[in-house]
Amino acid sequence: MKFSLSTNIKTVQFNDFHYIVTSNSRRVLGSLVADYNSGIHCFTLVGTYGTGKSSFLAALERDLKTNTKSLFENKGQFNSYSKFQTLNIIGDYNSLSNLLSEELESNNVNTKELFSCLEKKLTEHKKKEEFLLLVIDEFGKILEHAANHNPEKELYFLKANADTTYWRTIQGGSLFEFSMNLSNFANLNFYEKF
């Protein structure tokens, strides 16, 4: 086992990944599950550097995709799905549409066509009875880019992404979306704070 101050959600090796479960991580997971079951399927985890946001999601992904039980034992809390897949995106000073397009291996960043690609991917996973988690790490970098480069277009895409998550939810889809942001805000009662 090699210690690392930072966890990369795209490259973490589950067989060499050790997560220390804390009362805070159990509380966050409890809130996520309760909120998911109440119909909320899009979440933001906020915390300062080194608080374990990426490690938490890597541990969650490992528990969902393998037989480990670090965070919880009952995977059936997510619409009784037993198979899970993730679409992990690492934020960069780039638009979310570009990053999502790269992850979906699409050459198009046209909003309508990009969401069509995402819909196709979701349909493929649903046919396989797989629950899909869309995880965006370093979301703050995407927001910084959006604020400085065509904010109206970028914010429209972010809203369309949230609407797509909501639409898939009411249609019985299996999209569960996380974004993680580095923040020093003190009281963000609408975010789950680490």
Contact map, one row per residue, 1 for C-alpha under 8 A:
11100000000000011100000000000000000000000000000000000000000000000000000000000000000000000000000000000000000000000000000000000000000000000000000000000000000000000000000000000000000000000000000000
11110000000000010000000000000000000000000000000000000000000000000000000000000000000000000000000000000000000000000000000000000000000000000000000000000000000000000000000000000000000000000000000000
11111000000000000000000000000000000000000000000000000000000000000000000000000000000000000000000000000000000000000000000000000000000000000000000000000000000000000000000000000000000000000000000000
01111110000000000000000000000000000000000000000000000000000000000000000000000000000000000000000000000000000000000000000000000000000000000000000000000000000000000000000000000000000000000000000000
00111110000000000000000000000000000000000000000001000000000000000000000000000000000000000000000000000000000000000000000000000000000000000000000000000000000000000000000000000000000000000000000000
00011111000000000000000000000000000000000000000001000110000000000000000000000000000000000000000000000000000000000000000000000000000000000000000000000000000000000000000000000000000000000000000000
00011111100100000000000000000000000000000000000000000110010000000000000000000000000000000000000000000000000000000000000000000000000000000000000000000000000000000000000000000000000000000000000000
00000111111100000000000000000000000000000000000000000100000000000000000000000000000000000000000000000000000000000000000000000000000000000000000000000000000000000000000000000000000000000000000000
00000011111100000000000000000000000000000000000000000110110000000000000000000000000000010100000000000000000000000000000000000000000000001000000000000000000000000000000000000000000000000000000000
00000001111100000000000000000000000000000000000000000000000000000000000000000000000000011100000000000000000000000000000000000000000000000000000000000000000000000000000000000000000000000000000000
00000001111110000000000000000000000000000000000000000000000000000000000000000000000000000000000000000000000000000000000000000000000000000000000000000000000000000000000000000000000000000000000000
00000011111111001000000000000000000000000000000000000000010000000000000000000000000000000000000000000000000000000000000000000000000000000000000000000000000000000000000000000000000000000000000000
00000000001111111000000000000000000000000000000000000000000000000000000000000000000000000000000000000000000000000000000000000000000000000000000000000000000000000000000000000000000000000000000000
00000000000111111000000000000000000000000000000000000000000001000000000000000000000000000000000000000000000000000000000000000000000000000000000000000000000000000000000000000000000000000000000000
00000000000011111000000000000000000000000000000000000000000000000000000000000000000000000000000000000000000000000000000000000000000000000000000000000000000000000000000000000000000000000000000000
11000000000011111100000000000000000000000000000000000000000000000000000000000000000000000000000000000000000000000000000000000000000000000000000000000000000000000000000000000000000000000000000000
10000000000111111110000000000000000000000000000000000000000000000000000000000000000000000000000000000000000000000000000000000000000000000000000000000000000000000000000000000000000000000000000000
10000000000000011111000000000000000000000000000000000000000000000000000000000000000000000000000000000000000000000000000000000000000000000000000000000000000000000000000000000000000000000000000000
00000000000000001111100000000000000000000000000000000011001000000000010000000000000000000000000000000000000000000000000000000000000000000000000000000000000000000000000000000000000000000000000000
00000000000000000111110000000000000000000000000000000000000000000000000000000000000000000000000000000000000000000000000000000000000000000000000000000000000000000000000000000000000000000000000000
00000000000000000011111011000000000000000000000000000000000000000000011000000000000000000000000000000000000000000000000000000000000000000000000000000000000000000000000000000000000000000000000000
00000000000000000001111111000000000000000000000000000000000000000000000000000000000000000000000000000000000000000000000000000000000000000000000000000000000000000000000000000000000000000000000000
00000000000000000000111111100000000000000000000000000000000000000000000000000000000000000000000000000000000000000000000000000000000000000000000000000000000000000000000000000000000000000000000000
00000000000000000000011111110000000000000000000000000000000000000000000000000000000000000000000000000000000000000000000000000000000000000000000000000000000000000000000000000000000000000000000001
00000000000000000000111111111000000000000000000000000001000000000000001000000000000000000000000000000000000000000000000000000000000000000000000000000000000000000000000000000000000000000000000001
00000000000000000000111111111100000000000000000000000000000000000000001000000000000000000000000000000000000000000000000000000000000000000000000000000000000000000000000000000000000000000000000000
00000000000000000000001111111110000000000000000000000000000000000000000000000000000000000000000000000000000000000000000000000000000000000000000000000000000000000000000000000000000000000000000000
00000000000000000000000111111111000000000000000000000000000000000000000000000000000000000000000000000000000000000000000000000000000000000000000000000000000000000000000000000000000000000000000101
00000000000000000000000011111111100000000000000000000000000000000000001000000000000000000000000000000000000000000000000000000000000000000000000000000000000000000000000000000000000000000000000000
00000000000000000000000001111111110000000000000000000000000000000000000000000000000000000000000000000000000000000000000000000000000000000000000000000000000000000000000000000000000000000000000000
00000000000000000000000000111111111000000000000000000000000000000000000000000000000000000000000000000000000000000000000000000000000000000000000000000000000000000000000000000000000000000000000000
00000000000000000000000000011111111100000010000000000000000000000000000000000000000000000000000000000000000000000000000000000000000000000000000000000000000000000000000000000000000000000000000000
00000000000000000000000000001111111110000000000000000000000000000000000000001100000000000000000000000000000000000000000000000000000000000000000000000000000000000000000000000000000000000000000000
00000000000000000000000000000111111111000000000000000000000000000000000000000000000000000000000000000000000000000000000000000000000000000000000000000000000000000000000000000000000000000000000000
00000000000000000000000000000011111111111000000000000000000000000000000000000000000000000000000000000000000000000000000000000000000000000000000000000000000000000000000000000000000000000000000000
00000000000000000000000000000001111111111000000000000000000000000000000000000100000000000000000000000000000000000000000000000000000000000000000000000000000000000000000000000000000000000000000000
00000000000000000000000000000000111111110000000000000000000000000000000000001100000000000000000000000000000000000000000000000000000000000000000000000000000000000000000000000000000000000000000000
00000000000000000000000000000000011111110000000000000000000000000000000000000000000000000000000000000000000000000000000000000000000000000000000000000000000000000000000000000000000000000000000000
00000000000000000000000000000000001111111000000000000000000000000000000000000000000000000000000000000000000000000000000000000000000000000000000000000000000000000000000010000000000000000000000000
00000000000000000000000000000000001111111110000000000000000000000000000000000000000000000000000000000000000000000000000000000000000000000000000000000000000000000000000000000000000000000000000000
00000000000000000000000000000000001100111110000000000000000000000000000000000000000000000000000000000000000000000000000000000000000000000000000000000000000000000000110010000011100000000000000000
00000000000000000000000000000000000000011111000000000000000000000000000000000000000000000000000000000000000000000000000000000000000000000000000000000000000000000100100000000001110000000000000000
00000000000000000000000000000001000000011111100000000000000000000000000000000000000000000000000000000000000000000000000000000000000000000000000000000000000000000000000000000000111000000000001100
00000000000000000000000000000000000000000111110000000000000000000000000000000000000000000000000000000000000000000000000000000000000000000000000000000000000000000000000000000000011110000000001100
00000000000000000000000000000000000000000011111000001000000000000000000000000000000000000000000000000000000000000000000000000000000000000000000000000000000000000000000000000000011110000000001111
00000000000000000000000000000000000000000001111100001000000000000000000000000000000000000000000000000000000000000000000000000000000000000000000000000000000000000000000000000000000111100000001111
00000000000000000000000000000000000000000000111110101000000000000000000000000000000000000000000000000000000000000000000000000000000000000000000000000000000000000000000000000000000011110000000011
00000000000000000000000000000000000000000000011111100000000000000000000000000000000000000000000000000000000000000000000000000000000000000000000000000000000000000000000000000000000001110000000000
00000000000000000000000000000000000000000000001111110000000000000000000000000000000000000000000000000000000000000000000000000000000000000000000000000000000000000000000000000000000001000000000000
00001100000000000000000000000000000000000000000111111000000000000000000000000000000000000000000000000000000000000000000000000000000000000000000000000000000000000000000000000000000000000000000000
00000000000000000000000000000000000000000000001111111000000000000000000000000000000000000000000000000000000000000000000000000000000000000000000000000000000000000000000000000000000000000000000001
00000000000000000000000000000000000000000000000011111111000000000000000000000000000000000000000000000000000000000000000000000000000000000000000000000000000000000000000000000000000000000000000001
00000000000000000000000000000000000000000000111001111111100000000000000000000000000000000000000000000000000000000000000000000000000000000000000000000000000000000000000000000000000100000000000001
00000111100000000000000000000000000000000000000000011111110000000000000000000000000000000000000000000000000000000000000000000000000000001000000000000000000000000000000000000000000100000000000000
00000110100000000010000000000000000000000000000000011111111000000000000000000000000000000000000000000000000000000000000000000000000000000000000000000000000000000000000000000000000000000000000000
00000000000000000010000010000000000000000000000000011111111100000000000000000000000000000000000000000000000000000000000000000000000000000000000000000000000000000000000000000000000000000000000000
00000000100000000000000000000000000000000000000000001111111110000000000000000000000000000000000000000000000000000000000000000000000000000000000000000000000000000000000000000000000000000000000000
00000010100100000000000000000000000000000000000000000111111111000000000000000000000000000000000000000000000000000000000000000000000000000000000000000000000000000000000000000000000000000000000000
00000000000000000010000000000000000000000000000000000011111111100000011000000000000000000000000000000000000000000000000000000000000000000000000000000000000000000000000000000000000000000000000000
00000000000000000000000000000000000000000000000000000001111111110000001000000000000000000000000000000000000000000000000000000000000000000000000000000000000000000000000000000000000000000000000000
00000000000000000000000000000000000000000000000000000000111111111000000000000000000001000000000000000000000000000000000000000000000000000000000000000000000000000000000000000000000000000000000000
00000000000001000000000000000000000000000000000000000000011111111101000000000000000000000000000000000000000000000000000000000000000000000000000000000000000000000000000000000000000000000000000000
00000000000000000000000000000000000000000000000000000000001111111111111100000000000000000000000000000000000000000000000000000000000000000000000000000000000000000000000000000000000000000000000000
00000000000000000000000000000000000000000000000000000000000111111111000000100000011100000000000000000000000000000000000000000000000000000000000000000000000000000000000000000000000000000000000000
00000000000000000000000000000000000000000000000000000000000011111110000000000000001110000000000000000000000000000000000000000000000000000000000000000000000000000000000000000000000000000000000000
00000000000000000000000000000000000000000000000000000000000001111111000000000000000000000000000000000000000000000000000000000000000000000000000000000000000000000000000000000000000000000000000000
00000000000000000000000000000000000000000000000000000000000000111111100000000000000000000000000000000000000000000000000000000000000000000000000000000000000000000000000000000000000000000000000000
00000000000000000000000000000000000000000000000000000000000001110111110000000000000000000000000000000000000000000000000000000000000000000000000000000000000000000000000000000000000000000000000000
00000000000000000000000000000000000000000000000000000000000000100011111110000000000000000000000000000000000000000000000000000000000000000000000000000000000000000000000000000000000000000000000000
00000000000000000010100000000000000000000000000000000000001000100001111110000000000000000000000000000000000000000000000000000000000000000000000000000000000000000000000000000000000000000000000000
00000000000000000000100011001000000000000000000000000000001100100000111110000000000000000000000000000000000000000000000000000000000000000000000000000000000000000000000000000000000000000000000000
00000000000000000000000000000000000000000000000000000000000000100000111111100000000000000000000000000000000000000000000000000000000000000000000000000000000000000000000000000000000000000000000000
00000000000000000000000000000000000000000000000000000000000000000000111111100000000000000000000000000000000000000000000000000000000000000000000000000000000000000000000000000000000000000000000000
00000000000000000000000000000000000000000000000000000000000000000000000111111000000000000000000000000000000000000000000000000000000000000000000000000000000000000000000000000000000000000000000000
00000000000000000000000000000000000000000000000000000000000000010000000111111101110000000000000000000000000000000000000000000000000000000000000000000000000000000000000000000000000000000000000000
00000000000000000000000000000000000000000000000000000000000000000000000001111111110000000000000000000000000000000000000000000000000000000000000000000000000000000000000000000000000000000000000000
00000000000000000000000000000000100010000000000000000000000000000000000001111111100000000000000000000000000000000000000000000000000000000000000000000000000000000000000000000000000000000000000000
00000000000000000000000000000000100110000000000000000000000000000000000000111111100000000000000000000000000000000000000000000000000000000000000000000000000000000000000000000000000000000000000000
00000000000000000000000000000000000000000000000000000000000000000000000000011111100000000000000000000000000000000000000000000000000000000000000000000000000000000000000000000000000000000000000000
00000000000000000000000000000000000000000000000000000000000000000000000000111111110000000000000000000000000000000000000000000000000000000000000000000000000000000000000000000000000000000000000000
00000000000000000000000000000000000000000000000000000000000000000000000000111111111100000000000000000000000000000000000000000000111000000000000000000000000000000000000000000000000000000000000000
00000000000000000000000000000000000000000000000000000000000000010000000000110001111100000000000000000000000000000000000000000000011000000000000000000000000000000000000000000000000000000000000000
00000000000000000000000000000000000000000000000000000000000000011000000000000000111110000000000000000000000000000000000000000000111000000000000000000000000000000000000000000000000000000000000000
00000000000000000000000000000000000000000000000000000000000000011000000000000000111111000000000000000000000000000000000000000000011110000000000000000000000000000000000000000000000000000000000000
00000000000000000000000000000000000000000000000000000000000000001000000000000000001111100000000000000000000000000000000000000000011110000000000000000000000000000000000000000000000000000000000000
00000000000000000000000000000000000000000000000000000000000010000000000000000000000111110000000000000000000000000000000000000000000111100000000000000000000000000000000000000000000000000000000000
00000000000000000000000000000000000000000000000000000000000000000000000000000000000011111000000000000010000000000000000000000000000111100000000000000000000000000000000000000000000000000000000000
00000000110000000000000000000000000000000000000000000000000000000000000000000000000001111100000000000010000000000000000000000000000001111000000000000000000000000000000000000000000000000000000000
00000000010000000000000000000000000000000000000000000000000000000000000000000000000000111110000000110010000000000000000000000000000001111000000000000000000000000000000000000000000000000000000000
00000000110000000000000000000000000000000000000000000000000000000000000000000000000000011111000000000000000000000000000000000000000000011110000000000000000000000000000000000000000000000000000000
00000000000000000000000000000000000000000000000000000000000000000000000000000000000000001111110100100000000000000000000000000000000000011111110000000000000000000000000000000000000000000000000000
00000000000000000000000000000000000000000000000000000000000000000000000000000000000000000111111000000000000000000000000000000000000000000110110000000000000000000000000000000000000000000000000000
00000000000000000000000000000000000000000000000000000000000000000000000000000000000000000011111000000000000000000000000000000000000000000000110110000000000000000000000000000000000000000000000000
00000000000000000000000000000000000000000000000000000000000000000000000000000000000000000011111101100000000000000000000000000000000000000000110011000000000000000000000000000000000000000000000000
00000000000000000000000000000000000000000000000000000000000000000000000000000000000000000001111111100000000000000000000000000000000000000000010011000000010000000000000000000000000000000000000000
00000000000000000000000000000000000000000000000000000000000000000000000000000000000000000010011111110000000000000000000000000000000000000000010000000000010011000000000000000000000000000000000000
00000000000000000000000000000000000000000000000000000000000000000000000000000000000000000000001111111000000010100100000000000000000000000000000000000000000010000000000000000000000000000000000000
00000000000000000000000000000000000000000000000000000000000000000000000000000000000000000000011111111100000010000000000000000000000000000000000000000000000000000000000000000000000000000000000000
00000000000000000000000000000000000000000000000000000000000000000000000000000000000000001010011111111110000000000000000000000000000000000000000000000000000000000000000000000000000000000000000000
00000000000000000000000000000000000000000000000000000000000000000000000000000000000000001000000111111111000000000000000000000000000000000000000000000000000000000000000000000000000000000000000000
00000000000000000000000000000000000000000000000000000000000000000000000000000000000000000000000011111111111110000100000000000000000000000000000000000000000000000000000000000000000000000000000000
00000000000000000000000000000000000000000000000000000000000000000000000000000000000000000000000001111111111000000000000000000000000000000000000000000000000000000000000000000000000000000000000000
00000000000000000000000000000000000000000000000000000000000000000000000000000000000000111000000000111111110000000000000000000000000000000000000000000000000000000000000000000000000000000000000000
00000000000000000000000000000000000000000000000000000000000000000000000000000000000000000000000000011111110000000000110000000000000000000000000000000000000000000000000000000000000000000000000000
00000000000000000000000000000000000000000000000000000000000000000000000000000000000000000000000000001111111000000000000000000000000000000000000000000000000000000000000000000000000000000000000000
00000000000000000000000000000000000000000000000000000000000000000000000000000000000000000000000000001111111110000100100000000000000000000000000000000000000000000000000000000000000000000000000000
00000000000000000000000000000000000000000000000000000000000000000000000000000000000000000000000000001100111110000000000000000000000000000000000000000000000000000000000000000000000000000000000000
00000000000000000000000000000000000000000000000000000000000000000000000000000000000000000000000000001000011111001100000000000000000000000000000000000000000000000000000000000000000000000000000000
00000000000000000000000000000000000000000000000000000000000000000000000000000000000000000000000011001000011111101100000000000000000000000000000000000000000000000000000000000000000000000000000000
00000000000000000000000000000000000000000000000000000000000000000000000000000000000000000000000000000000000111111100000000000000000000000000000000000000000000000000000000000000000000000000000000
00000000000000000000000000000000000000000000000000000000000000000000000000000000000000000000000010000000000011111110000000000000000000000000000000000000000010000000000000000000000000000000000000
00000000000000000000000000000000000000000000000000000000000000000000000000000000000000000000000000000000000001111111000000000000000000000000000000000000000000000000000000000000000000000000000000
00000000000000000000000000000000000000000000000000000000000000000000000000000000000000000000000000000000000111111111100000000000000000000000000000000000000000000000000000000000000000000000000000
00000000000000000000000000000000000000000000000000000000000000000000000000000000000000000000000010001000010111111111110000000000000000000000000000000000000000000000000000000000000000000000000000
00000000000000000000000000000000000000000000000000000000000000000000000000000000000000000000000000000000000000111111111000000000000000000000000000000000000000000001000000000000000000000000000000
00000000000000000000000000000000000000000000000000000000000000000000000000000000000000000000000000000000000000011111111100000000000000000000000000000000000000000000000000000000000000000000000000
00000000000000000000000000000000000000000000000000000000000000000000000000000000000000000000000000000001010000001111111110000000000000000000000000000000000000000000000000000000000000000000000000
00000000000000000000000000000000000000000000000000000000000000000000000000000000000000000000000000000001000000000111111111000000000000000000000000000000000000000000000000000000000000000000000000
00000000000000000000000000000000000000000000000000000000000000000000000000000000000000000000000000000000000000000011111111100000000000000000000000000000000000000000000000000000000000000000000000
00000000000000000000000000000000000000000000000000000000000000000000000000000000000000000000000000000000000000000001111111110000000000000000000000000000000000000000000000000000000000000000000000
00000000000000000000000000000000000000000000000000000000000000000000000000000000000000000000000000000000000000000000111111111000000000000000000000000000000000000000000000000000000000000000000000
00000000000000000000000000000000000000000000000000000000000000000000000000000000000000000000000000000000000000000000011111111100000100000000000000000000000000000000000000001110000000000000000000
00000000000000000000000000000000000000000000000000000000000000000000000000000000000000000000000000000000000000000000001111111110000000000000000000000000000000000000000000000000000000000000000000
00000000000000000000000000000000000000000000000000000000000000000000000000000000000000000000000000000000000000000000000111111111000000000000000000000000000000000000000000000000000000000000000000
00000000000000000000000000000000000000000000000000000000000000000000000000000000000000000000000000000000000000000000000011111111111100000000000000000000000000000000000000000000000000000000000000
00000000000000000000000000000000000000000000000000000000000000000000000000000000000000000000000000000000000000000000000001111111111000000000000000000000000000000000000000001100000000000000000000
00000000000000000000000000000000000000000000000000000000000000000000000000000000000000000000000000000000000000000000000000111111110000000000000000000000000000000000000000000000000000000000000000
00000000000000000000000000000000000000000000000000000000000000000000000000000000000000000000000000000000000000000000000000011111110000000000000000000000000000000000000000000000000000000000000000
00000000000000000000000000000000000000000000000000000000000000000000000000000000101000000000000000000000000000000000000000001111111000000000000000000000000000000000000000000000000000000000000000
00000000000000000000000000000000000000000000000000000000000000000000000000000000111110000000000000000000000000000000000000001111111100000000000000000000000000000000000000000100000000000000000000
00000000000000000000000000000000000000000000000000000000000000000000000000000000111110000000000000000000000000000000000000001100111110000000000000000000000000000000000000000110000000000000000000
00000000000000000000000000000000000000000000000000000000000000000000000000000000000111100000000000000000000000000000000001001000011111000000000000000000000000000000000000000111000000000000000000
00000000000000000000000000000000000000000000000000000000000000000000000000000000000111100000000000000000000000000000000000000000001111100000000000000000000000000000000000000111110000000000000000
00000000000000000000000000000000000000000000000000000000000000000000000000000000000001111000000000000000000000000000000000000000000111110000000000000000000000000000000000000011110000000000000000
00000000000000000000000000000000000000000000000000000000000000000000000000000000000001111000000000000000000000000000000000000000000011111000000000000000000000000000000000000000111000000000000000
00000000000000000000000000000000000000000000000000000000000000000000000000000000000000011110000000000000000000000000000000000000000001111110000000000000000000000000000000000000111100000000000000
00000000100000000000000000000000000000000000000000000100000000000000000000000000000000011110000000000000000000000000000000000000000000111110000000000000000000000000000000000000001110000000000000
00000000000000000000000000000000000000000000000000000000000000000000000000000000000000000111000000000000000000000000000000000000000000011111110000000000000000000000000000000000001111000000000000
00000000000000000000000000000000000000000000000000000000000000000000000000000000000000000111000000000000000000000000000000000000000000011111111000000000000000000000000000000000001111000000000000
00000000000000000000000000000000000000000000000000000000000000000000000000000000000000000010000000000000000000000000000000000000000000000111111100000000000000000000000000000000000111000000000000
00000000000000000000000000000000000000000000000000000000000000000000000000000000000000000011110000000000000000000000000000000000000000000111111110000000000000000000000000000000000000000000000000
00000000000000000000000000000000000000000000000000000000000000000000000000000000000000000011111100000000000000000000000000000000000000000111111111000000000000000000000000000000000000000000000000
00000000000000000000000000000000000000000000000000000000000000000000000000000000000000000000000000000000000000000000000000000000000000000011111111100000000000000000000000000000000000000000000000
00000000000000000000000000000000000000000000000000000000000000000000000000000000000000000000100000000000000000000000000000000000000000000001111111110000000000000000000000000000000000000000000000
00000000000000000000000000000000000000000000000000000000000000000000000000000000000000000000111000000000000000000000000000000000000000000000111111111000000000000000000000000000000000000000000000
00000000000000000000000000000000000000000000000000000000000000000000000000000000000000000000011000000000000000000000000000000000000000000000011111111110011000000000000000000000000000000000000000
00000000000000000000000000000000000000000000000000000000000000000000000000000000000000000000000000000000000000000000000000000000000000000000001111111110000000000000000000000000000000000000000000
00000000000000000000000000000000000000000000000000000000000000000000000000000000000000000000000000000000000000000000000000000000000000000000000111111110000000000000000000000000000000000000000000
00000000000000000000000000000000000000000000000000000000000000000000000000000000000000000000000000000000000000000000000000000000000000000000000011111110010000000000000000000000000000000000000000
00000000000000000000000000000000000000000000000000000000000000000000000000000000000000000000000000000000000000000000000000000000000000000000000001111111110000000000000000000000000000000000000000
00000000000000000000000000000000000000000000000000000000000000000000000000000000000000000000000000000000000000000000000000000000000000000000000001111111111000000000000000000000000000000000000000
00000000000000000000000000000000000000000000000000000000000000000000000000000000000000000000000000000000000000000000000000000000000000000000000000000111111100000000000000000000000000000000000000
00000000000000000000000000000000000000000000000000000000000000000000000000000000000000000000000000000000000000000000000000000000000000000000000000000111111110000000000000000000000000000000000000
00000000000000000000000000000000000000000000000000000000000000000000000000000000000000000000001100000000000000000000000000000000000000000000000001001111111111000000000000000000000000000000000000
00000000000000000000000000000000000000000000000000000000000000000000000000000000000000000000000000000000000000000000000000000000000000000000000001000011111111100000000000000000000000000000000000
00000000000000000000000000000000000000000000000000000000000000000000000000000000000000000000000000000000000000000000000000000000000000000000000000000001111111110000000000000000000000000000000000
00000000000000000000000000000000000000000000000000000000000000000000000000000000000000000000000110000000000000100000000000000000000000000000000000000000111111111000000000000000000000000000000000
00000000000000000000000000000000000000000000000000000000000000000000000000000000000000000000000100000000000000000000000000000000000000000000000000000000011111111100000000000000000000000000000000
00000000000000000000000000000000000000000000000000000000000000000000000000000000000000000000000000000000000000000000000000000000000000000000000000000000001111111110000000000000000000000000000000
00000000000000000000000000000000000000000000000000000000000000000000000000000000000000000000000000000000000000000000000000000000000000000000000000000000000111111111000000000000000000000000000000
00000000000000000000000000000000000000000000000000000000000000000000000000000000000000000000000000000000000000000000000000000000000000000000000000000000000011111111100000000000000000000000000000
00000000000000000000000000000000000000000100000000000000000000000000000000000000000000000000000000000000000000000000000000000000000000000000000000000000000001111111110000000000000000000000000000
00000000000000000000000000000000000000000000000000000000000000000000000000000000000000000000000000000000000000000000000000000000000000000000000000000000000000111111111000000000000000000000000000
00000000000000000000000000000000000000000000000000000000000000000000000000000000000000000000000000000000000000000010000000000000000000000000000000000000000000011111111100000000000000000000000000
00000000000000000000000000000000000000001100000000000000000000000000000000000000000000000000000000000000000000000000000000000000000000000000000000000000000000001111111110000011100000000000000000
00000000000000000000000000000000000000001000000000000000000000000000000000000000000000000000000000000000000000000000000000000000000000000000000000000000000000000111111111000000000000000000000000
00000000000000000000000000000000000000000000000000000000000000000000000000000000000000000000000000000000000000000000000000000000000000000000000000000000000000000011111111100000000000000000000000
00000000000000000000000000000000000000000000000000000000000000000000000000000000000000000000000000000000000000000000000000000000000000000000000000000000000000000001111111111110000000000000000000
00000000000000000000000000000000000000101000000000000000000000000000000000000000000000000000000000000000000000000000000000000000000000000000000000000000000000000000111111111110000000000000000000
00000000000000000000000000000000000000000000000000000000000000000000000000000000000000000000000000000000000000000000000000000000000000000000000000000000000000000000011111111000000000000000000000
00000000000000000000000000000000000000000000000000000000000000000000000000000000000000000000000000000000000000000000000000000000000000000000000000000000000000000000001111111000000000000000000000
00000000000000000000000000000000000000000000000000000000000000000000000000000000000000000000000000000000000000000000000000000000000000000000000000000000000000000000000111111100000000000000000000
00000000000000000000000000000000000000000000000000000000000000000000000000000000000000000000000000000000000000000000000001000100000000000000000000000000000000000000000111111110000000000000000000
00000000000000000000000000000000000000000000000000000000000000000000000000000000000000000000000000000000000000000000000001000100011110000000000000000000000000000000000110011111000000000000000000
00000000000000000000000000000000000000001000000000000000000000000000000000000000000000000000000000000000000000000000000001000000001111000000000000000000000000000000100110001111100000000000000000
00000000000000000000000000000000000000001100000000000000000000000000000000000000000000000000000000000000000000000000000000000000000111000000000000000000000000000000100000000111110000000000000000
00000000000000000000000000000000000000001110000000000000000000000000000000000000000000000000000000000000000000000000000000000000000011110000000000000000000000000000100000000011111000000000000000
00000000000000000000000000000000000000000111100000000000000000000000000000000000000000000000000000000000000000000000000000000000000011110000000000000000000000000000000000000001111100000000000000
00000000000000000000000000000000000000000011100000000000000000000000000000000000000000000000000000000000000000000000000000000000000000111110000000000000000000000000000000000000111110000000000000
00000000000000000000000000000000000000000001110000001100000000000000000000000000000000000000000000000000000000000000000000000000000000011111000000000000000000000000000000000000011111000000000000
00000000000000000000000000000000000000000001111000000000000000000000000000000000000000000000000000000000000000000000000000000000000000001111000000000000000000000000000000000000001111100000000000
00000000000000000000000000000000000000000000011110000000000000000000000000000000000000000000000000000000000000000000000000000000000000000111000000000000000000000000000000000000000111110000000000
00000000000000000000000000000000000000000000011100000000000000000000000000000000000000000000000000000000000000000000000000000000000000000000000000000000000000000000000000000000000011111000000000
00000000000000000000000000000000000000000000001100000000000000000000000000000000000000000000000000000000000000000000000000000000000000000000000000000000000000000000000000000000000001111100000000
00000000000000000000000000000000000000000000000000000000000000000000000000000000000000000000000000000000000000000000000000000000000000000000000000000000000000000000000000000000000000111111000000
00000000000000000000000000000000000000000000000000000000000000000000000000000000000000000000000000000000000000000000000000000000000000000000000000000000000000000000000000000000000000011111000000
00000000000000000000000000000000000000000000000000000000000000000000000000000000000000000000000000000000000000000000000000000000000000000000000000000000000000000000000000000000000000001111100000
00000000000000000000000000000000000000000000000000000000000000000000000000000000000000000000000000000000000000000000000000000000000000000000000000000000000000000000000000000000000000001111111110
00000000000000000000000000000000000000000000000000000000000000000000000000000000000000000000000000000000000000000000000000000000000000000000000000000000000000000000000000000000000000000011111100
00000000000000000000000000000000000000000000000000000000000000000000000000000000000000000000000000000000000000000000000000000000000000000000000000000000000000000000000000000000000000000001111100
00000000000000000000000000000000000000000011110000000000000000000000000000000000000000000000000000000000000000000000000000000000000000000000000000000000000000000000000000000000000000000001111110
00000000000000000000000000010000000000000011110000000000000000000000000000000000000000000000000000000000000000000000000000000000000000000000000000000000000000000000000000000000000000000001111111
00000000000000000000000000000000000000000000111000000000000000000000000000000000000000000000000000000000000000000000000000000000000000000000000000000000000000000000000000000000000000000001001111
00000000000000000000000110010000000000000000111000111000000000000000000000000000000000000000000000000000000000000000000000000000000000000000000000000000000000000000000000000000000000000000000111
